[in-house]
Amino acid sequence: MKRFFDLVVSVIILILLSPIMLSIAILVRIKLGSPIFFKQQRPGLHSKPFYFYKFRTMTNEKNKDGELLADQFRLTSFGKFLRKSSLDEFPQLINVIKGDISLVGPRPLLMDYIPLYTKEQARRHQVRPGITGWAQINGRNSISWGEKFELDVWYVENQSFFLDLKILFLTIKKVIKSEGIKHGDHATMPVFKGSLKNEKEY
């Protein structure tokens, strides 16, 4: 039922939003250049890798050593608007249709984080990741990594169709209020360095 719901809803939304997505793609090309999409390998169900898509929100500015600048220096005002409104997430509907992710589930993070998880935290990969999830409506980027993972595991243990509907409804409210986008002084979440160190740092 979950997969059927994901597929039907994603196709309908993708069709309805196609004019908006085309407009965003044109604006990204004009304001940020090419590529239009941010593409990155992420872990899916049982940590199986897949390519994750979003509209690009940052420049590729680098320092004198050829290293990318921190997120807050590469995130443009246009990019901030896309993130605040969650418009940058629309291409993930393609991932849902492909079966890489679900509408609801733990957010797909970086492949580099997999060996850093505790056994309990790794349980977040027992279900398909999602565009939104229990952690997103309970703090999003404003909470620590430890709190995020606890919420992700709670979802794994308590998932249901009606819980998914609740999460989708509350996600819309969160997006309208633009809550939990930043983490302290960071434009996004800081890098996860593992759970053996003080969680307050992350």
Secondary structure in CASP SS format (residue, H / E / C, confidence):
PFRMAT SS
TARGET T0000
AUTHOR 0000-0000-0000
METHOD secondary structure of the structure
MODEL  1
M C 1.00
K H 1.00
R H 1.00
F H 1.00
F H 1.00
D H 1.00
L H 1.00
V H 1.00
V H 1.00
S H 1.00
V H 1.00
I H 1.00
I H 1.00
L H 1.00
I H 1.00
L H 1.00
L H 1.00
S H 1.00
P H 1.00
I H 1.00
M H 1.00
L H 1.00
S H 1.00
I H 1.00
A H 1.00
I H 1.00
L H 1.00
V H 1.00
R H 1.00
I H 1.00
K H 1.00
L H 1.00
G C 1.00
S C 1.00
P C 1.00
I C 1.00
F E 1.00
F E 1.00
K E 1.00
Q E 1.00
Q E 1.00
R E 1.00
P E 1.00
G C 1.00
L H 1.00
H H 1.00
S H 1.00
K C 1.00
P E 1.00
F E 1.00
Y E 1.00
F E 1.00
Y E 1.00
K E 1.00
F E 1.00
R C 1.00
T C 1.00
M E 1.00
T C 1.00
N C 1.00
E C 1.00
K E 1.00
N C 1.00
K C 1.00
D C 1.00
G C 1.00
E C 1.00
L E 1.00
L C 1.00
A C 1.00
D H 1.00
Q H 1.00
F H 1.00
R H 1.00
L E 1.00
T C 1.00
S H 1.00
F H 1.00
G H 1.00
K H 1.00
F H 1.00
L H 1.00
R H 1.00
K H 1.00
S C 1.00
S C 1.00
L H 1.00
D H 1.00
E H 1.00
F C 1.00
P C 1.00
Q H 1.00
L H 1.00
I H 1.00
N H 1.00
V H 1.00
I H 1.00
K H 1.00
G C 1.00
D C 1.00
I C 1.00
S E 1.00
L E 1.00
V E 1.00
G C 1.00
P C 1.00
R C 1.00
P C 1.00
L C 1.00
L C 1.00
M H 1.00
D H 1.00
Y H 1.00
I H 1.00
P H 1.00
L H 1.00
Y C 1.00
T C 1.00
K C 1.00
E C 1.00
Q H 1.00
A H 1.00
R H 1.00
R H 1.00
H H 1.00
Q H 1.00
V C 1.00
R C 1.00
P C 1.00
G E 1.00
I E 1.00
T E 1.00
G C 1.00
W C 1.00
A C 1.00
Q H 1.00
I H 1.00
N H 1.00
G C 1.00
R H 1.00
N H 1.00
S H 1.00
I C 1.00
S C 1.00
W H 1.00
G H 1.00
E H 1.00
K H 1.00
F H 1.00
E H 1.00
L H 1.00
D H 1.00
V H 1.00
W H 1.00
Y H 1.00
V H 1.00
E H 1.00
N H 1.00
Q C 1.00
S C 1.00
F H 1.00
F H 1.00
L H 1.00
D H 1.00
L H 1.00
K H 1.00
I H 1.00
L H 1.00
F H 1.00
L H 1.00
T H 1.00
I H 1.00
K H 1.00
K H 1.00
V H 1.00
I H 1.00
K H 1.00
S C 1.00
E C 1.00
G C 1.00
I C 1.00
K C 1.00
H E 1.00
G C 1.00
D C 1.00
H E 1.00
A C 1.00
T C 1.00
M C 1.00
P C 1.00
V C 1.00
F C 1.00
K C 1.00
G C 1.00
S C 1.00
L C 1.00
K C 1.00
N C 1.00
E H 1.00
K H 1.00
E H 1.00
Y C 1.00
END
